[in-house]
């Protein structure tokens, strides 16, 4: 690996100071389009570093709460403006570090700006309700109060949007934050934190620390001064987060995996369905928790749909996301690349037929990156691993269904319940789907991947803990209700 001494080493941000770790060690962040390029270095932090971050947040929480919701909202507006001013630079860093195409990276960063402005507006919205009392001479009302110190642990696939949709509501509702991003995307996260730092938040309100999930992540969850934890990541890690948080009696919020179905009915607009399956399944190289990974098609239109899907997939250009005309970038890391390839081989071994793609791209412009072409399987049975387990890659599994009832049965036959979509022109069909599908996000004649910032987001079954993120629903997690009774 070529080590460029001019590559920046990003520090932890603790108590409004950029600090090197006590370990004096750093971790390189690698460009998945070119593994010879180091995007930046981040701190390989210690438990002692974490202790400083949590203590800073704990000491800041009283004054931050007393500052008031309106003033907190104004600081979020400032952060939004600074993020917008730096949008192009942050988006380019995101593409270099995580691999998604530059247009997608710009879209994600712009979404981060919008999320900040949405929650900045929460600074001027109500924080409680007046409730009639049985005592006519008394006043009774509720007041929303912050939880205290909130830990934020985020994944690498949306290193701008996911941290912001957790941090922004946590802050505006009066909590202080210790933020630990996935190491694979920590340089992008550091640049986002720089925007908050420039906005002038008081010392200790937002703290940023990088390092091992096993050490820093677990120590954060277990810290006695932590009041709540919000986590997005794998189901396996999330189960550990829940166990640790429940043992301590602190509030926890988990967003985990998905195995999201798209049902294509016999009366569907097949061209629209194909477009949605490709966008939902292959954009961001399939590395979305809401990505379409199971495509359940009624037998009557199966062959027509399959041919249209293959022809459309052939048009996808794969390469470095910074290059113009590239539709799909590399897998985000060597580890994820190997996972995707292993599932492609597993699908073949199980008896599914790989009818298009799934090839590792090597040589020339692909020689130093983690590239694989979009894969389409057919003859997939609902119980196969590629139909049950989250792959987090550009792999679509086609499943035949005799009718709508069987399609819904197959769609629900998984431990996950994050998102689901259906393509139909029949009102009775879509109403039945809405009622019967076991998913937190239900989309009609639209791809399964798509989350609007003003609407609640979360899944059912093993996909989430039940609490919702984004929109007004975020208030339910990041605050507690205090009921007040006043009598003169």
N, C-alpha and C positions, 0 to 999 in steps of 0.2 A: 504494500500500500504506500502511495506517495504521501508523505507527511509534509504539508505546507505550514511552515512556522508562522505564516501570516494569517492563518485561519483563526478566527476569534474564539476565545474560550468564554462562554457565558457563565456568569456567577449566579449564586442564589440571591434572592431579594428578601431580606429579613429586616424588619423594623425600619424600612425605607432606606436601607443601605445594601449595595451590591457587594456580596461577600464571597470569598473563596472558601471551599470546604476545609475543615480541619484535617481531612485526609490528604490534602495536597495532591489529589488524583482527579483526573478528568476522564470522561467517556466520549469517544468520537461518535458523531452522528453521520451515517453513510448515505450517500445518494443512491437510491435503488436503481436508477437508470445508468449509473456509472459507479460501481463499488470502489473505484480507485479515488473517488472524490470525497473528501470530508467536508460536510456542510458547516460544521462547527463542533466545538467541544462543550460539554456540560459537566457540572460538578458531580463527582462520585461521593455523595454526601454521607455523613455519619449520623449515628443516633444523637450525638452531641449537637450537630447542626440542627437537627429536627427539634431538639429541646429548645434551642434559641428561637426558632420560628413559632412554636406553639406558645411559648412564654410571651413573646411579643404580641401575638394575637390575643392572648388572655388579658394582658395588661391594657390593651387598647379598647377592649370591648365596651367598657362602661362609658367612656367619653364618646365613642362612636354611636352608641345607642342614644345618648343624650343630645347628640348633634341635631337629630330630627330627620324625619323621612324626606322632607322637601329638600333640605340641604344635601342629603346623601344623593338624591336624584340628580341634582345639579352637577355633582362630580361625575356621575355616570355619563351625563351629556358631554362633558369635557373629554372623557375617555373615548366616547364614540367619535367625536370630531378628530381626535388625534389618530385613532385607528383608521379613519377614512383617509386622512392625509397620507398615511403610510401604507395604504392598501396594496399598491403595486409591489412594493418591496416585500411585504409580508406574504403576499400570494406567491411570489417567485420563490421565496424561501420554502414555503409549504410544498410547492411542486418539487423542488430539489431534494427536500428531506423525505417526503412521503410518497411522491410519485404521481399523484393525480394530475391531470392536465391543467395547464395554466388557466383556461377559461373556468374550469371547475373550482380551482383555487381562488380565483377572483370572486366567483359567486359565493363561495363559503365565507370569505373575508367580508364581503358586503353584507352577508347575512349577519355576521358578528356585529357590524355597525348597527344594523336594524334592531337586533336583540337588545343592545345597550340602550338604544333610544326608547324602545318599548318599556324597559324596566326603569329608565330614568323618569318616564311618565308616571310610573307607580309612586314616585315621590309626592305627587299631588292627588293621589286617589285615597279613598277611605281606608282606614285601618281598624274599623270596628263597626258595631251596630248598636242602636238603642233598642232595648227589648222592653215591652210593657211589663210592669210589675203588678203583682196582686195587691200590693200596698200602694194606694193612690197617692200617698205622700212621699214616695220614694222614687229615685231615679236608678234604673238598672241598664247597664250597657256592657258590651264586650270590647276588649282592646287587644289588638295583635301585638305580641312582644317577641323579640328575637330569641333564638335559642342560645346564642353565645358564640363559641368558637366552632366553626364548621370546617371539616376536612373535605377537600375536593380532589378526587382521584379520577383521571381521565385517560382515554385510550389514544392511540396514534392515528386513527382513521379520519377524525375531524378535529385537528389540533387547534383550530380557532373557534368554531361554532360551539362544540360541546363544553369546553371550559367556560366560555362566556355565558352559555345559557344556564350554567350552575352558579358561577361567580356573581353575575349581575343581580339576580334576585336575592342571593344570600346577602349581598352588601346593602342593597336598597332597603331591605327589611330589617337592617340593623345588626347583622352578624359580622364578625371578623372571620377571615379566611386563611387557611393554610392550603396551598395548592401544590399538588404533586402530579405532574404530567407523565405520560408514558415516555420513557427515555428515547424511543425511536423518533419522537416528534418534539423533543424538548427545546430545540433551537427555535422553532416556530412559536412554541408556547412562551419562551423567554421574550420574544419580540412583542407578543401580545401584552405581557406584563409590563414591558417598557412603556407602553401607551398608558396604562394605569398609573405608573410611576410619574410620568410627565403631567398627568392630570391634577396632581397635588393632593392625593388622598393622605390623611394623617398617618403618622408612623404606626406600624404594626397592624393596620387594617387589612392589608393584603400581603401575604408572605408566600414566596415561591421557592420551592426546594426540589432538586432533582436527585436521582439515584435509584438504587435497586428497589423494586416493589417489595421483595421479601424483607428488606431491612427498613427502608424509609416508609413504604406504604403500610406495612404491618405495625411498625412502631407508632405511626400516626393514629391508626385505628385504636391501638391499645393505650394511647396516652390519657392519663387521668384528667387532664384539663380540656380534653375534647368533648364537645357537647352533641355533635352530630356528624355523620359522614354521608356524603353523596358520591356514588361510584358508578362508572360505566365501564364495562369490560366483559370478560368471559364469565360464563356461568360457574365454572370451577372456582375462580378467584372470588366471585361474588358470594358464593356459599360460605367461604371462609370469612369474608367481611361481615356477613349477617351473623354468623356464629359469635365472632368476637364482639360485635356491637351489642348483640342481645345479651351476652354475658355481663356486659357493663351497664346495660339498661339505657343506652343512648339511642337517639333516633337515627335510623339509617334508611337510605334510599338507594335502590339497586336497579340499574338498567343493564340487561345482559343479552343473551343471544336471541336469534330468530331463525326460523326455517320457513320463510314466508311464501305462501302459495298464491298463484294467479290462476283463477278458473276462467277458461274460455268456453263459453256455451255455444250451442249449435246455431244460435241466432246472432252471434257477436259480429261486430265489425272486425274482421280478421286483420286487416291492415293496421288498424289502431291498436289491436292487441299485440301484434308483432312489434310494433314500435315501442310499446310500453314494456314488453318483456325484455327487449334489448337494452332500453334505457335503465330499467329497474334492476336488471340482472348483471349488466356488464359495465355500466359507468362506474368510475372509481375502482375499476378492476374487480367489481363485485364485493368490495370491502366496505359494505354498509350493513348495519344490523337489520335494516329494513329491505335489503336487497331481495329481488325475486329469485328464488332458487328452485322452486317446484312449480312446474307449469302443467296444470291438470286440464286436459282438453277432452271435450265430448267426442266420442268416436265418430259421429257423423261428419265432423269438420277436421278431424285429426290430421289426415294426410295433406289437405290443403294448407292448414296452418303450419305444419312441419316444413313443407317446401318453401313457404314464404319466409319462415324464420331463418332457414339456412341461407337463402339468397340474401337476406338483409344482413346477416352476420358476416357474410363474405366481404361486405363493404367496409367493415371496421378496420381502421388503421391502428396498428400497435407501434409504440415507440416512446421516445423521450417526451414527456409531457410539456416541455418547454418549446418543442418544435411546432411550428404552425402546421395544421392539417392532421395532427395526431388526435385520434378519438379516445384511445385507451392507453394508459401508461403501464409501467411495470407493477408487479407485486411490491408491497411496501418494504419488504425485507427478505433476506435469504430464508429466514425461518418460515415466513408466510408462503414464499415461493415453493419451498419444500412441502409444506402442508397441502397446498393446492395440487401439486404433482402427485402426492401420495393418494389423495382422494380420487384423482383421475384413474390411477392404477387400481384402486380399490373398486371403483365402479365397474371396470372391465372384469375384475376377478369375480365380482358378484353376479355377473351375467348380463349386465346392461350393455347396450351397444353404443359405442362412441361414433356418432354419425357425422360429426364435424368438429374440427379444431382440437384443442387440448394438447397442442404441440409446444415444446420448449423451443424458443427462438435463440439461436446462437450464431456467432460469426458476425463480422462487420460491425454495424452500429449496435447490434444486440450483444456483443461479446462480453461486455462488462456489466450487464444489467440482469434483472430478474424478470424475464419476459416469458409469458405464456399466452397462447391464443385462446379466445373464448371457446369453451367446450360445450357441446350439446349431446346429451345422452337420450336414447329412447329405450323401450323395453324395460323401463324402470318400474320396479315393484315398490309399493308404499313402505315396506319394511326394510328396504336396502339402506345401507349406511348413507349413501349419497342422497337419499330421500328423508333421512331422519336427523343427520348431524350437520351442524353449521360448518360450512367449508370456508366462508369468507373469501371467496374467489370467484372468477368468472366461469361458473359451472352451472348449466341449466339442465334439470332433469325433467324430461317429458313423461307424463303419466296419462294413460287413457282412462276415461270414465264413461260408463254406459249412459248416465243421465246426471242431472243436477244433484240428486240425493247422494249418489255415489261419489260425485266430485266433492261435495261438502264433507262427506265422511272421510275421504282421503285427506282433504285439507286439514281437518281437525286431528288427524292421526299423528300427532307429534307432541312432544313435551312442551314445545314453545307455543307462544300466542302473541307475537308482537304485531305484525301487520298482515293484511290479506287484501286481495283485490279480485274483482270479477269483471268480465266483459260480457255484456248482455244488452239487448234492446227491449227486454221484457220486464215490465214493472213488477209483476208478481215474482219473477225470479230474483230480482235484486232485493226485494223486500224480504224474501225467504233467506237469502244470503246474509243480509244484515242481522236478522234474528238468530240464525243458527251458527254463524262462524264464531270461533273462539279466538278472537284477536282484539287487541286494544285499539288498533288503528284499522279502519275499514274504508276501502276506497273503491268507488264504482266507476268503471270505464276510465281508470287511471292506473298508473304503475303503483306497485306496493311501496316503493321508496318515495317518500315525499312527506315532509313534516313542516307544518306552518307554525311560525314562532308564537303566534297569538292563541294557539289551540293546545289543549292538554296532550301530552305525548307519554305513552307507556304501554306496556303489554299485559297479558294474562299468563297464567300458568308459570313456567320457569323463566319467562322473559323479564319479569319485573317483580318488585315486591308489592305492587299495588298502588303506591303513591305515584302521582303524575308530575312530569316536568313541563316547563314552559307555560306561557299564558298565565292567567290568573291562578291556575292550579298550583303553580310553584309556591304560592303563599301558604298553602296547606302544609307543605313540608318545612319551609324555612322559618315558620313562626309557630308560636303557641298561643292559645286563646286564654286571656285573663278576663273573668267575669267580675264586674264591679257593681256593688249595691250601695247606694248612698241614701241616707235618710237624715233629714235636717233635725 
